[in-house]
Amino acid sequence: MNDVRFPTALQAMLSLALAHASGVARLSSAKLAAGTGTHPTLMRRLLRDLVDAGLLVASKGRDGGVALARPAVKITLADIHAAATGDKGLWRPREDIPHRCVVSTHMTEYFEKVDAEATAAARAALRRRSLADALADIRKMDRAPGIRVIDR
């Protein structure tokens, strides 16, 4: 099963960065859930994790919602990934393998090493990109020629 926490959290954070740049102070969890096509319960959990990580600030009440806790240029994609997924690696090894040969006996241990290396490389790439960089890249894509499907 594909873990959607990081891409969903990233989309929510990008939506908040865009809203901030457009002069909108905060967005509700319901609006973010609808915009990401995510169940509201998952969105509220992700937002709580992002608030706990210090990436968002939340306010309650009729006009409540969430907003970026600091400028988008000061938030890295690694920050968002860590808040959304914790310290989990990219993949989980299978631990239900019967030990029948040298491969099956050492597969879990080997896979954990591969995962640790891939996770470190991915996190390094995410540290090099800020939320502001990601929003700028998306804005460039929107101006690029080509066919786009727009559902407004």
Backbone torsions as a table, in degrees:
resi	resn	phi	psi	omega
1	MET	NA	135.4	-179.0
2	ASN	-80.0	129.5	178.9
3	ASP	-81.7	119.4	-175.7
4	VAL	-101.3	4.9	-176.2
5	ARG	-61.9	-48.8	-178.2
6	PHE	-64.6	-52.1	-179.3
7	PRO	-61.8	-32.5	178.6
8	THR	-70.7	-43.7	177.3
9	ALA	-63.1	-41.0	178.8
10	LEU	-62.9	-43.8	179.2
11	GLN	-62.7	-41.5	178.0
12	ALA	-63.1	-44.1	180.0
13	MET	-64.8	-39.6	176.8
14	LEU	-64.5	-39.7	177.3
15	SER	-62.6	-39.9	178.0
16	LEU	-68.1	-38.2	177.7
17	ALA	-65.6	-41.6	177.7
18	LEU	-65.2	-43.2	178.0
19	ALA	-60.6	-44.9	179.4
20	HIS	-60.0	-45.2	179.9
21	ALA	-64.5	-24.9	179.7
22	SER	-92.0	2.2	177.6
23	GLY	90.0	10.1	177.3
24	VAL	-91.3	124.6	-173.3
25	ALA	-69.2	-45.4	-176.8
26	ARG	-153.2	162.3	176.5
27	LEU	-124.8	149.8	179.0
28	SER	-82.1	159.0	177.3
29	SER	-64.3	-33.7	178.7
30	ALA	-64.5	-42.2	179.5
31	LYS	-66.5	-42.1	178.8
32	LEU	-66.3	-40.7	178.0
33	ALA	-61.7	-44.4	179.7
34	ALA	-64.6	-41.8	-178.6
35	GLY	-67.9	-26.3	179.9
36	THR	-99.4	-4.5	-177.6
37	GLY	66.3	33.8	-174.6
38	THR	-111.8	148.0	175.0
39	HIS	-62.2	136.0	-178.1
40	PRO	-55.6	-32.7	179.5
41	THR	-65.4	-43.9	177.3
42	LEU	-62.7	-42.7	-179.5
43	MET	-62.5	-43.8	179.5
44	ARG	-62.1	-39.0	177.0
45	ARG	-63.0	-45.7	179.4
46	LEU	-62.7	-42.9	179.7
47	LEU	-63.4	-39.3	177.5
48	ARG	-61.5	-43.3	178.0
49	ASP	-62.6	-39.8	179.7
50	LEU	-69.5	-35.6	174.9
51	VAL	-66.9	-47.5	-179.9
52	ASP	-58.6	-31.6	179.7
53	ALA	-81.8	-3.2	179.0
54	GLY	80.7	15.5	-179.9
55	LEU	-90.1	-25.4	-179.6
56	LEU	-128.9	157.5	168.8
57	VAL	-119.2	142.8	-177.7
58	ALA	-120.0	146.8	173.4
59	SER	-133.5	143.5	-177.5
60	LYS	-97.3	170.5	176.2
61	GLY	107.0	179.7	-176.3
62	ARG	-58.6	-38.5	179.7
63	ASP	-102.0	20.4	-177.6
64	GLY	-75.8	-177.6	-179.9
65	GLY	154.2	-162.0	179.5
66	VAL	-123.0	154.3	177.7
67	ALA	-145.6	160.9	176.3
68	LEU	-61.6	137.7	-179.8
69	ALA	-82.6	-19.7	178.3
70	ARG	-150.2	168.4	-178.3
71	PRO	-58.0	146.8	-178.3
72	ALA	-57.9	-29.0	179.4
73	VAL	-70.1	-18.9	-179.0
74	LYS	-97.5	4.7	178.9
75	ILE	-114.6	123.2	178.2
76	THR	-95.2	160.2	175.3
77	LEU	-64.9	-26.8	175.6
78	ALA	-66.4	-36.9	176.5
79	ASP	-60.2	-44.9	-178.8
80	ILE	-66.7	-44.0	179.5
81	HIS	-60.0	-46.2	-179.1
82	ALA	-62.7	-41.0	-180.0
83	ALA	-66.6	-38.2	-175.7
84	ALA	-79.2	-33.0	-172.7
85	THR	-118.5	-6.9	-178.3
86	GLY	72.1	-144.9	-178.0
87	ASP	-99.4	18.1	179.0
88	LYS	-69.1	148.1	176.1
89	GLY	-75.9	-176.2	179.2
90	LEU	-69.7	-37.3	-177.0
91	TRP	-132.2	158.3	174.7
92	ARG	-106.5	134.5	178.0
93	PRO	-74.9	154.3	172.2
94	ARG	-77.4	131.1	179.8
95	GLU	-112.8	5.1	-176.9
96	ASP	-102.5	21.2	-175.8
97	ILE	-82.1	124.5	175.2
98	PRO	-69.4	136.9	-177.9
99	HIS	-84.0	97.1	-176.6
100	ARG	-117.4	-16.3	-179.1
101	CYS	-155.0	-179.2	-178.3
102	VAL	-61.6	-36.6	179.9
103	VAL	-67.6	-54.1	-176.9
104	SER	-65.9	-29.2	179.2
105	THR	-67.9	-35.0	-174.1
106	HIS	-113.0	4.9	-175.4
107	MET	-60.6	-45.7	-178.0
108	THR	-61.5	-47.3	179.9
109	GLU	-61.9	-43.3	179.4
110	TYR	-64.7	-45.1	-178.4
111	PHE	-63.1	-36.9	177.4
112	GLU	-60.7	-37.8	177.5
113	LYS	-66.9	-44.2	178.4
114	VAL	-61.8	-44.5	-179.9
115	ASP	-62.7	-42.9	-179.8
116	ALA	-60.7	-41.9	179.5
117	GLU	-66.9	-45.1	179.6
118	ALA	-66.2	-39.8	178.9
119	THR	-63.7	-42.8	178.5
120	ALA	-62.0	-41.8	179.4
121	ALA	-66.0	-42.1	179.5
122	ALA	-64.5	-44.3	179.7
123	ARG	-63.8	-36.7	177.1
124	ALA	-63.2	-42.6	178.0
125	ALA	-63.8	-39.9	-179.7
126	LEU	-69.4	-31.4	177.9
127	ARG	-67.0	-25.8	-178.4
128	ARG	-80.1	-7.3	-176.8
129	ARG	-118.6	128.1	175.1
130	SER	-92.6	166.0	175.5
131	LEU	-61.8	-37.2	177.3
132	ALA	-63.4	-41.1	176.8
133	ASP	-60.4	-44.3	-178.4
134	ALA	-63.4	-43.1	179.2
135	LEU	-64.9	-39.9	177.2
136	ALA	-62.3	-41.3	178.0
137	ASP	-62.4	-41.8	180.0
138	ILE	-67.3	-39.0	177.6
139	ARG	-63.7	-37.4	176.2
140	LYS	-63.4	-41.6	178.5
141	MET	-61.1	-36.0	-178.6
142	ASP	-69.4	-27.8	179.7
143	ARG	-89.4	-12.5	-177.4
144	ALA	-69.9	144.9	177.4
145	PRO	-68.7	153.0	179.1
146	GLY	139.9	177.1	-178.4
147	ILE	-90.9	128.4	176.6
148	ARG	-128.9	143.3	173.3
149	VAL	-96.4	122.7	-178.7
150	ILE	-117.7	122.9	178.7
151	ASP	-115.9	95.8	-177.2
152	ARG	-106.3	NA	NA
